[in-house]
Amino acid sequence: IAEANPLPVLTSALLMVMIVIIYELAMRQLFDRYLRQDRQLPPAIRYANVAIETSFPTILLAAFGHVMPADVALTSAVVLTYFFFIILPALSLDFRLSVFAGMVAAAGYVTLTLIFREQLPFGPGQPPESKVGYIMRPIFLLVGGVIAGLVAGRIRSGILRSLHATEERRRIVQMFGQHVSPAVVNQLLTQPTG
């Protein structure tokens, strides 16, 4: 289908990119408004945003599945864009949000596999290895979410430790700095605890 007229594929991709850009600009405005008010987005909005963003590749793959053979669509490079949307929530340093993104991506891919199963190489005459990719991709997407969450959690704990150490140092300097010379305060801070 797509070989004869590549225009529908290109049109689908461009339309999806335009929708993603408009959506991301709107979300940026919302994020900026909350930042100006020194507030954090409510969890429901954050999770809904991750679900919507992580569903973009699913929507694009579904559109491709209607203008090209389903096995070509579901094995195309678009599948890799899931990982971009899985990694994005890690920037919020929230383990659960990253895992949620992996779950949404995996569920989206599994849903597409089930929708297009009649067009995929799952028949009795097909070799078993042709099914492996359709089983492993959602597993990798889910594991990718867990790994992104673990990295986010590790970075978050490092930042919190650093902030705690800085606050502790500031408190000690404030407490002893008024009564003891700065050299003694520095010596106290450089001594190992124990």
Residue frames as a rotation matrix with the C-alpha (Angstrom) as fourth column:
ILE 1
0.574 0.819 0.000 0.00
0.819 -0.574 0.000 0.00
0.000 0.000 -1.000 0.00
ALA 2
0.665 -0.332 -0.669 2.64
0.108 -0.843 0.527 2.53
-0.739 -0.423 -0.525 1.14
GLU 3
-0.366 -0.864 0.345 5.03
0.522 0.116 0.845 1.68
-0.770 0.489 0.409 -1.68
ALA 4
-0.107 0.402 0.910 2.59
0.978 -0.125 0.170 2.99
0.181 0.907 -0.379 -4.30
ASN 5
0.330 0.285 0.900 1.85
0.176 -0.955 0.238 6.23
0.927 0.080 -0.365 -2.46
PRO 6
-0.395 -0.569 -0.721 4.12
0.811 0.152 -0.565 7.26
0.431 -0.808 0.401 0.45
LEU 7
-0.547 0.188 0.816 2.13
-0.143 -0.981 0.130 10.49
0.825 -0.046 0.563 0.94
PRO 8
0.582 0.813 0.029 -0.34
-0.145 0.069 0.987 9.06
0.800 -0.579 0.158 3.52
VAL 9
0.414 -0.516 -0.750 2.55
0.866 0.478 0.149 7.86
0.281 -0.711 0.644 5.69
LEU 10
-0.663 -0.706 0.249 4.28
0.627 -0.705 -0.331 11.23
0.409 -0.063 0.910 5.47
THR 11
-0.224 0.681 0.697 1.03
-0.260 -0.731 0.631 13.07
0.939 -0.040 0.341 6.09
SER 12
0.724 0.485 -0.490 0.28
0.276 0.447 0.851 10.91
0.632 -0.752 0.190 9.16
ALA 13
0.032 -0.814 -0.580 3.74
0.985 0.126 -0.121 11.49
0.171 -0.567 0.806 10.56
LEU 14
-0.758 -0.334 0.560 3.67
0.330 -0.937 -0.113 15.24
0.563 0.099 0.821 9.96
LEU 15
0.163 0.902 0.401 0.18
-0.219 -0.363 0.906 15.58
0.962 -0.235 0.138 11.43
MET 16
0.698 0.056 -0.714 1.26
0.590 0.521 0.617 13.68
0.407 -0.851 0.330 14.52
VAL 17
-0.390 -0.901 -0.190 4.39
0.893 -0.321 -0.315 15.80
0.223 -0.292 0.930 14.91
MET 18
-0.552 0.262 0.791 2.27
-0.043 -0.957 0.287 18.96
0.833 0.125 0.539 14.68
ILE 19
0.577 0.815 -0.056 -0.14
-0.042 0.098 0.994 17.66
0.816 -0.571 0.091 17.32
VAL 20
0.374 -0.536 -0.757 2.77
0.900 0.406 0.157 16.75
0.223 -0.740 0.634 19.61
ILE 21
-0.670 -0.673 0.315 4.32
0.601 -0.740 -0.302 20.21
0.436 -0.013 0.900 19.20
ILE 22
-0.183 0.693 0.697 1.04
-0.279 -0.717 0.639 21.98
0.943 -0.078 0.325 19.94
TYR 23
0.743 0.469 -0.478 0.41
0.254 0.462 0.849 19.76
0.619 -0.753 0.224 22.96
GLU 24
0.055 -0.820 -0.570 3.93
0.979 0.157 -0.132 20.26
0.197 -0.551 0.811 24.31
LEU 25
-0.696 -0.259 0.670 3.68
0.241 -0.963 -0.122 24.04
0.677 0.076 0.732 23.91
ALA 26
0.276 0.880 0.386 0.38
-0.304 -0.301 0.904 24.04
0.912 -0.367 0.185 25.81
MET 27
0.732 -0.054 -0.679 1.88
0.574 0.585 0.573 21.91
0.366 -0.809 0.459 28.59
ARG 28
-0.388 -0.921 0.016 4.90
0.814 -0.351 -0.462 24.20
0.432 -0.166 0.887 28.73
GLN 29
-0.353 0.356 0.865 2.57
-0.223 -0.930 0.291 27.13
0.909 -0.090 0.408 29.40
LEU 30
0.734 0.672 -0.097 0.91
-0.115 0.264 0.958 25.18
0.669 -0.692 0.271 32.21
PHE 31
0.371 -0.695 -0.616 4.25
0.884 0.468 0.005 24.16
0.285 -0.547 0.787 33.73
ASP 32
-0.584 -0.621 0.522 5.50
0.481 -0.783 -0.394 27.77
0.654 0.021 0.756 33.53
ARG 33
0.123 0.716 0.687 2.38
-0.355 -0.615 0.704 29.05
0.927 -0.331 0.178 35.28
TYR 34
0.890 0.193 -0.414 2.89
0.260 0.531 0.806 26.61
0.375 -0.825 0.423 38.16
LEU 35
0.001 -0.972 -0.233 6.60
0.946 0.077 -0.314 27.47
0.324 -0.220 0.920 38.37
ARG 36
-0.450 -0.123 0.884 5.85
0.091 -0.992 -0.091 31.21
0.888 0.040 0.458 38.56
GLN 37
0.482 0.709 0.515 3.53
-0.534 -0.228 0.814 30.48
0.695 -0.667 0.269 41.47
ASP 38
-0.511 -0.803 0.306 6.28
-0.786 0.294 -0.544 28.33
0.347 -0.519 -0.782 43.07
ARG 39
0.248 0.657 0.712 3.97
-0.743 0.600 -0.294 25.32
-0.621 -0.456 0.637 43.02
GLN 40
-0.875 -0.464 0.138 4.27
-0.300 0.744 0.597 21.81
-0.379 0.481 -0.791 41.67
LEU 41
-0.392 0.748 -0.536 1.76
-0.715 0.120 0.689 20.28
0.579 0.653 0.488 39.27
PRO 42
0.233 0.541 0.808 -0.79
-0.881 0.469 -0.060 18.05
-0.412 -0.697 0.586 41.00
PRO 43
-0.601 -0.537 0.592 0.07
-0.318 0.840 0.439 14.35
-0.733 0.075 -0.676 40.65
ALA 44
0.232 0.762 0.605 -3.07
0.400 0.493 -0.773 13.65
-0.887 0.421 -0.190 38.59
ILE 45
0.870 0.042 -0.492 -1.98
-0.368 -0.608 -0.703 16.19
-0.329 0.793 -0.513 35.95
ARG 46
-0.099 -0.988 -0.115 1.58
-0.909 0.042 0.415 14.86
-0.405 0.145 -0.903 35.94
TYR 47
-0.516 -0.057 0.855 0.42
0.021 0.997 0.079 11.27
-0.856 0.059 -0.513 35.42
ALA 48
0.590 0.775 0.228 -2.14
0.319 0.036 -0.947 12.29
-0.742 0.631 -0.225 32.79
ASN 49
0.607 -0.448 -0.657 0.56
-0.726 -0.649 -0.228 14.24
-0.325 0.615 -0.719 30.95
VAL 50
-0.504 -0.828 0.246 2.92
-0.671 0.555 0.492 11.24
-0.544 0.083 -0.835 30.98
ALA 51
-0.160 0.522 0.838 0.11
0.337 0.827 -0.451 8.96
-0.928 0.210 -0.308 29.75
ILE 52
0.836 0.503 -0.218 -0.71
0.011 -0.413 -0.910 11.32
-0.548 0.759 -0.351 26.89
GLU 53
0.313 -0.799 -0.513 2.92
-0.906 -0.414 0.092 11.91
-0.286 0.435 -0.854 25.89
THR 54
-0.595 -0.601 0.533 3.82
-0.472 0.799 0.373 8.23
-0.650 -0.030 -0.759 26.05
SER 55
0.135 0.741 0.657 0.79
0.347 0.586 -0.732 7.41
-0.928 0.327 -0.178 23.90
PHE 56
0.372 -0.026 -0.928 2.01
-0.686 -0.681 -0.256 9.54
-0.625 0.732 -0.271 20.98
PRO 57
-0.695 -0.649 -0.309 4.10
-0.687 0.472 0.553 6.70
-0.213 0.597 -0.774 19.48
THR 58
-0.626 0.542 0.561 1.13
0.336 0.836 -0.433 4.34
-0.704 -0.082 -0.706 19.88
ILE 59
0.420 0.825 -0.379 -1.11
0.018 -0.425 -0.905 6.71
-0.908 0.373 -0.194 17.94
LEU 60
0.086 -0.476 -0.875 1.49
-0.914 -0.387 0.121 7.15
-0.396 0.790 -0.468 15.22
LEU 61
-0.889 -0.412 0.201 2.04
-0.330 0.880 0.342 3.39
-0.318 0.238 -0.918 14.94
ALA 62
-0.207 0.899 0.386 -1.73
0.397 0.438 -0.806 2.85
-0.894 -0.014 -0.448 14.72
ALA 63
0.539 0.368 -0.758 -1.92
-0.450 -0.635 -0.628 5.39
-0.712 0.679 -0.177 11.88
PHE 64
-0.363 -0.764 -0.534 1.01
-0.907 0.157 0.391 3.71
-0.215 0.626 -0.749 10.14
GLY 65
-0.754 0.086 0.652 -0.67
-0.015 0.989 -0.147 0.32
-0.657 -0.120 -0.744 10.59
HIS 66
0.295 0.946 0.134 -3.52
0.267 0.053 -0.962 1.53
-0.918 0.320 -0.237 8.39
VAL 67
0.776 -0.023 -0.631 -1.36
-0.540 -0.542 -0.644 2.83
-0.327 0.840 -0.433 5.53
MET 68
-0.158 -0.823 -0.546 1.35
-0.879 0.369 -0.302 0.15
0.450 0.432 -0.781 5.44
PRO 69
0.185 0.196 -0.963 1.64
0.090 0.972 0.215 -3.51
0.978 -0.127 0.163 6.40
ALA 70
0.888 0.293 0.355 1.19
-0.299 -0.220 0.929 -3.86
0.350 -0.930 -0.107 10.16
ASP 71
0.724 -0.666 -0.180 4.40
0.664 0.600 0.446 -5.86
-0.190 -0.442 0.877 10.64
VAL 72
-0.116 -0.743 0.659 6.35
0.757 -0.495 -0.426 -3.06
0.643 0.450 0.620 8.94
ALA 73
0.315 0.319 0.894 4.67
-0.217 -0.893 0.394 -0.41
0.924 -0.318 -0.212 11.11
LEU 74
0.960 0.184 0.211 5.14
-0.241 0.157 0.958 -2.29
0.143 -0.970 0.195 14.40
THR 75
0.523 -0.852 -0.034 8.82
0.786 0.466 0.407 -2.94
-0.331 -0.239 0.913 13.70
SER 76
0.486 -0.306 0.819 9.61
0.489 -0.681 -0.545 0.54
0.724 0.666 -0.181 12.37
ALA 77
-0.583 -0.812 0.024 11.88
0.511 -0.389 -0.766 3.09
0.632 -0.435 0.642 14.00
VAL 78
-0.040 0.652 0.757 8.81
-0.438 -0.692 0.574 4.75
0.898 -0.309 0.313 15.53
VAL 79
0.697 0.274 -0.662 8.90
0.364 0.660 0.657 2.04
0.617 -0.699 0.360 18.23
LEU 80
-0.243 -0.900 -0.363 12.17
0.869 -0.036 -0.494 3.56
0.431 -0.435 0.791 19.45
THR 81
-0.449 0.103 0.888 10.45
-0.132 -0.990 0.049 6.89
0.884 -0.095 0.458 20.15
TYR 82
0.686 0.646 -0.336 8.73
0.202 0.275 0.940 5.21
0.700 -0.712 0.058 23.09
PHE 83
0.161 -0.703 -0.692 12.07
0.967 0.254 -0.034 5.35
0.200 -0.664 0.721 24.89
PHE 84
-0.685 -0.326 0.652 12.27
0.286 -0.943 -0.171 9.11
0.670 0.069 0.739 24.44
PHE 85
0.048 0.816 0.576 8.91
-0.483 -0.485 0.729 9.47
0.874 -0.313 0.371 26.19
ILE 86
0.704 0.089 -0.705 9.95
0.476 0.676 0.562 6.95
0.527 -0.731 0.433 28.86
ILE 87
-0.279 -0.919 -0.277 13.13
0.898 -0.148 -0.414 8.89
0.339 -0.364 0.867 29.66
LEU 88
-0.316 0.169 0.933 11.40
0.063 -0.978 0.199 12.30
0.947 0.122 0.299 29.86
PRO 89
0.738 0.654 0.166 9.61
-0.098 -0.139 0.985 11.64
0.668 -0.744 -0.039 33.20
ALA 90
0.358 -0.687 -0.633 12.97
0.899 0.437 0.035 10.75
0.252 -0.581 0.774 34.75
LEU 91
-0.458 -0.525 0.717 13.74
0.367 -0.847 -0.385 14.48
0.810 0.087 0.580 34.61
SER 92
0.356 0.652 0.669 11.17
-0.461 -0.500 0.733 14.94
0.813 -0.570 0.123 37.39
LEU 93
-0.666 -0.738 0.110 13.30
-0.517 0.350 -0.781 12.56
0.538 -0.577 -0.614 39.51
ASP 94
-0.004 0.773 0.635 10.21
-0.934 0.224 -0.278 10.48
-0.357 -0.594 0.721 40.30
PHE 95
-0.874 -0.400 0.276 10.66
-0.324 0.903 0.283 6.70
-0.363 0.158 -0.918 40.19
ARG 96
-0.317 0.838 0.444 6.93
0.367 0.540 -0.758 5.93
-0.875 -0.077 -0.478 39.98
LEU 97
0.467 0.490 -0.736 6.33
-0.419 -0.610 -0.673 8.37
-0.779 0.622 -0.079 37.13
SER 98
-0.329 -0.685 -0.651 9.08
-0.930 0.116 0.348 6.76
-0.163 0.720 -0.675 35.05
VAL 99
-0.897 0.071 0.436 7.76
0.040 0.996 -0.081 3.25
-0.440 -0.055 -0.896 35.72
PHE 100
0.092 0.994 -0.061 4.27
0.146 -0.074 -0.986 4.49
-0.985 0.082 -0.152 34.80
ALA 101
0.224 -0.083 -0.971 5.63
-0.856 -0.492 -0.156 5.75
-0.465 0.866 -0.182 31.46
GLY 102
-0.804 -0.567 -0.178 7.14
-0.590 0.722 0.363 2.31
-0.077 0.397 -0.915 30.79
MET 103
-0.612 0.658 0.437 3.82
0.306 0.708 -0.636 0.67
-0.729 -0.256 -0.635 31.64
VAL 104
0.355 0.759 -0.546 1.88
-0.256 -0.483 -0.837 2.99
-0.899 0.437 0.023 29.31
ALA 105
-0.135 -0.498 -0.857 4.35
-0.972 -0.102 0.213 2.36
-0.194 0.861 -0.470 26.47
ALA 106
-0.955 -0.242 0.172 4.23
-0.225 0.968 0.114 -1.42
-0.194 0.070 -0.978 26.97
ALA 107
-0.273 0.936 0.222 0.43
0.306 0.303 -0.902 -1.41
-0.912 -0.178 -0.369 27.18
GLY 108
0.317 0.361 -0.877 0.21
-0.623 -0.618 -0.479 0.69
-0.716 0.698 0.029 24.02
TYR 109
-0.495 -0.587 -0.641 2.45
-0.869 0.331 0.368 -1.67
-0.004 0.739 -0.674 22.07
VAL 110
-0.902 0.223 0.369 0.62
0.119 0.951 -0.284 -4.76
-0.415 -0.212 -0.885 23.34
THR 111
0.044 0.978 -0.206 -2.70
-0.003 -0.206 -0.979 -3.16
-0.999 0.044 -0.007 22.39
LEU 112
0.162 -0.046 -0.986 -1.46
-0.920 -0.369 -0.134 -2.49
-0.358 0.928 -0.103 18.86
THR 113
-0.849 -0.507 -0.147 -0.17
-0.528 0.804 0.274 -6.05
-0.021 0.310 -0.951 18.58
LEU 114
-0.618 0.694 0.369 -3.59
0.329 0.655 -0.680 -7.35
-0.714 -0.299 -0.634 19.57
ILE 115
0.251 0.733 -0.633 -5.42
-0.346 -0.543 -0.766 -4.98
-0.904 0.411 0.117 17.20
PHE 116
0.276 -0.236 -0.932 -3.26
-0.960 -0.110 -0.257 -5.96
-0.042 0.965 -0.257 14.22
ARG 117
-0.208 -0.449 0.869 -2.72
-0.541 0.793 0.281 -9.63
-0.815 -0.411 -0.408 15.21
GLU 118
0.630 0.515 0.581 -4.49
0.184 0.628 -0.756 -10.91
-0.754 0.584 0.300 12.10
GLN 119
0.953 -0.287 -0.094 -1.97
-0.201 -0.371 -0.907 -9.07
0.225 0.883 -0.411 9.91
LEU 120
0.225 -0.912 0.343 1.11
-0.965 -0.158 0.211 -10.12
-0.138 -0.378 -0.915 11.91
PRO 121
-0.130 -0.361 -0.923 3.16
-0.595 0.773 -0.219 -13.31
0.793 0.521 -0.316 11.41
PHE 122
-0.440 0.039 0.897 1.40
-0.865 0.251 -0.435 -15.23
-0.242 -0.967 -0.077 14.21
GLY 123
0.494 0.747 -0.445 -0.21
-0.848 0.528 -0.054 -17.98
0.195 0.404 0.894 12.15
PRO 124
0.755 -0.139 0.641 0.46
-0.218 0.868 0.445 -21.69
-0.619 -0.476 0.625 12.58
GLY 125
0.797 -0.458 0.393 2.67
0.593 0.475 -0.650 -21.79
0.111 0.752 0.650 9.49
GLN 126
0.663 -0.553 0.505 4.92
-0.377 -0.829 -0.413 -18.98
0.647 0.083 -0.758 10.79
PRO 127
-0.118 -0.775 -0.621 8.21
0.444 0.518 -0.731 -19.72
0.888 -0.362 0.283 12.52
PRO 128
0.548 0.383 -0.744 8.10
0.819 -0.063 0.571 -19.19
0.172 -0.922 -0.348 16.31
GLU 129
-0.391 -0.797 -0.460 10.98
0.851 -0.504 0.150 -16.69
-0.351 -0.333 0.875 16.20
SER 130
-0.565 0.241 0.789 8.77
0.436 -0.725 0.534 -14.28
0.700 0.646 0.305 14.26
LYS 131
0.552 0.832 -0.053 6.72
0.420 -0.223 0.880 -13.82
0.720 -0.508 -0.473 17.43
VAL 132
0.044 -0.613 -0.789 9.67
0.996 0.090 -0.014 -13.11
0.080 -0.785 0.614 19.73
GLY 133
-0.822 -0.425 0.379 10.02
0.439 -0.897 -0.055 -9.44
0.363 0.121 0.924 18.80
TYR 134
-0.148 0.867 0.476 6.36
-0.176 -0.496 0.850 -8.74
0.973 0.042 0.226 19.49
ILE 135
0.690 0.305 -0.656 6.73
0.527 0.410 0.745 -10.31
0.496 -0.860 0.122 22.93
MET 136
-0.065 -0.852 -0.520 10.09
0.998 -0.050 -0.043 -8.77
0.011 -0.522 0.853 23.81
ARG 137
-0.485 -0.151 0.862 9.40
0.385 -0.921 0.055 -5.15
0.786 0.358 0.504 22.74
PRO 138
0.485 0.689 0.539 6.80
-0.186 -0.521 0.833 -4.46
0.855 -0.504 -0.124 25.44
ILE 139
0.751 -0.307 -0.585 9.00
0.656 0.448 0.607 -6.18
0.075 -0.840 0.538 28.01
PHE 140
-0.337 -0.928 0.158 11.90
0.913 -0.363 -0.184 -3.91
0.228 0.082 0.970 27.02
LEU 141
-0.174 0.355 0.919 9.63
0.072 -0.926 0.371 -0.87
0.982 0.130 0.135 27.21
LEU 142
0.850 0.525 -0.038 8.55
0.036 0.014 0.999 -1.81
0.525 -0.851 -0.007 30.73
VAL 143
0.440 -0.781 -0.444 12.12
0.891 0.319 0.322 -2.56
-0.110 -0.537 0.836 31.81
GLY 144
-0.383 -0.555 0.738 13.19
0.662 -0.722 -0.200 0.76
0.644 0.412 0.645 30.25
GLY 145
0.366 0.613 0.700 10.68
-0.144 -0.706 0.694 2.54
0.919 -0.355 -0.170 32.49
VAL 146
0.935 -0.059 -0.349 12.00
0.346 0.355 0.869 0.75
0.073 -0.933 0.352 35.58
ILE 147
0.026 -1.000 -0.008 15.62
0.999 0.026 -0.044 1.55
0.044 -0.007 0.999 34.68
ALA 148
-0.273 -0.059 0.960 14.77
0.294 -0.956 0.024 5.22
0.916 0.289 0.278 34.01
GLY 149
0.730 0.614 0.300 12.99
-0.135 -0.300 0.944 5.28
0.670 -0.730 -0.136 37.38
LEU 150
0.696 -0.547 -0.465 15.97
0.714 0.454 0.534 3.75
-0.081 -0.704 0.706 39.18
VAL 151
-0.346 -0.828 0.441 18.31
0.848 -0.477 -0.231 6.32
0.402 0.294 0.867 37.62
ALA 152
0.040 0.454 0.890 15.90
-0.019 -0.890 0.455 9.12
0.999 -0.035 -0.028 38.56
GLY 153
0.928 0.340 -0.151 15.69
0.109 0.138 0.984 7.82
0.356 -0.930 0.091 42.13
ARG 154
0.306 -0.902 -0.304 19.47
0.952 0.280 0.127 7.57
-0.029 -0.328 0.944 42.40
ILE 155
-0.453 -0.428 0.782 19.95
0.528 -0.836 -0.152 11.13
0.718 0.344 0.605 41.16
ARG 156
0.414 0.710 0.569 17.23
-0.126 -0.575 0.809 12.37
0.902 -0.406 -0.149 43.52
SER 157
0.888 -0.092 -0.451 18.81
0.453 0.347 0.821 10.71
0.081 -0.933 0.349 46.56
GLY 158
-0.129 -0.991 0.045 22.22
0.982 -0.134 -0.135 12.17
0.139 0.027 0.990 45.64
ILE 159
-0.308 0.094 0.947 20.76
0.178 -0.972 0.154 15.66
0.935 0.216 0.282 45.35
LEU 160
0.733 0.655 0.183 18.92
-0.086 -0.177 0.980 15.26
0.675 -0.734 -0.074 48.67
ARG 161
0.563 -0.623 -0.543 22.11
0.826 0.404 0.393 14.04
-0.025 -0.670 0.742 50.40
SER 162
-0.440 -0.763 0.473 24.00
0.783 -0.584 -0.214 17.01
0.440 0.276 0.855 49.02
LEU 163
0.017 0.542 0.840 21.30
-0.083 -0.837 0.542 19.45
0.996 -0.079 0.031 50.13
HIS 164
0.899 0.311 -0.309 21.21
0.233 0.257 0.938 17.85
0.371 -0.915 0.159 53.56
ALA 165
0.162 -0.927 -0.339 25.01
0.987 0.149 0.065 18.11
-0.009 -0.344 0.939 53.93
THR 166
-0.509 -0.313 0.802 24.95
0.450 -0.891 -0.062 21.75
0.734 0.330 0.594 52.81
GLU 167
0.426 0.748 0.509 22.15
-0.169 -0.487 0.857 22.56
0.889 -0.451 -0.081 55.26
GLU 168
0.797 -0.200 -0.569 24.03
0.589 0.463 0.662 20.78
0.131 -0.864 0.487 58.07
ARG 169
-0.271 -0.959 0.079 27.17
0.939 -0.282 -0.198 22.75
0.212 0.021 0.977 57.30
ARG 170
-0.299 0.241 0.923 25.22
0.095 -0.955 0.280 26.02
0.949 0.172 0.263 57.24
ARG 171
0.761 0.648 0.006 23.62
0.014 -0.026 1.000 25.18
0.648 -0.761 -0.029 60.59
ILE 172
0.476 -0.672 -0.567 26.97
0.879 0.356 0.317 24.36
-0.011 -0.649 0.760 62.20
VAL 173
-0.534 -0.680 0.503 28.57
0.697 -0.691 -0.194 27.56
0.479 0.247 0.842 60.90
GLN 174
0.028 0.637 0.770 25.61
-0.111 -0.764 0.636 29.57
0.993 -0.103 0.049 62.13
MET 175
0.863 0.364 -0.350 25.62
0.247 0.300 0.921 27.87
0.440 -0.882 0.169 65.55
PHE 176
0.464 -0.769 -0.440 29.37
0.827 0.198 0.526 28.00
-0.318 -0.608 0.728 66.28
GLY 177
-0.041 -0.540 0.841 30.38
0.831 -0.486 -0.271 30.92
0.555 0.687 0.468 64.05
GLN 178
0.592 0.332 0.734 29.19
-0.043 -0.897 0.440 33.48
0.805 -0.292 -0.517 66.57
HIS 179
0.937 -0.139 0.321 31.22
-0.327 -0.027 0.945 32.05
-0.123 -0.990 -0.071 69.48
VAL 180
0.387 -0.813 0.436 34.24
0.385 0.572 0.724 30.37
-0.838 -0.112 0.534 67.92
SER 181
-0.214 -0.550 -0.807 36.79
-0.554 -0.612 0.564 31.53
-0.804 0.568 -0.174 65.38
PRO 182
0.618 0.473 -0.627 36.19
-0.773 0.222 -0.594 30.56
-0.142 0.852 0.503 61.71
ALA 183
-0.294 -0.804 -0.517 39.33
-0.803 0.501 -0.323 28.38
0.519 0.320 -0.792 61.77
VAL 184
-0.820 0.041 0.571 37.91
-0.406 0.662 -0.631 26.25
-0.404 -0.749 -0.526 64.60
VAL 185
0.246 0.969 0.025 34.55
-0.564 0.164 -0.809 25.96
-0.788 0.184 0.587 62.81
ASN 186
0.414 -0.160 -0.896 36.30
-0.866 0.233 -0.442 24.78
0.279 0.959 -0.043 59.63
GLN 187
-0.707 -0.707 -0.027 38.31
-0.643 0.658 -0.391 22.26
0.294 -0.259 -0.920 61.66
LEU 188
-0.446 0.642 0.624 35.08
-0.417 0.468 -0.779 20.91
-0.792 -0.608 0.059 63.18
LEU 189
0.540 0.749 -0.383 33.54
-0.660 0.095 -0.745 20.57
-0.522 0.655 0.546 59.74
THR 190
0.202 -0.540 -0.817 36.51
-0.840 0.334 -0.428 18.74
0.503 0.773 -0.386 58.23
GLN 191
-0.688 -0.426 0.587 36.81
-0.687 0.642 -0.340 16.20
-0.232 -0.638 -0.734 61.07
PRO 192
-0.586 0.494 -0.643 35.23
-0.127 0.727 0.675 12.84
0.800 0.477 -0.363 60.32
THR 193
0.145 0.728 0.670 32.15
-0.917 -0.155 0.368 12.08
0.372 -0.667 0.645 62.38
GLY 194
0.114 -0.067 -0.991 32.20
-0.040 0.997 -0.072 9.18
0.993 0.047 0.111 64.71
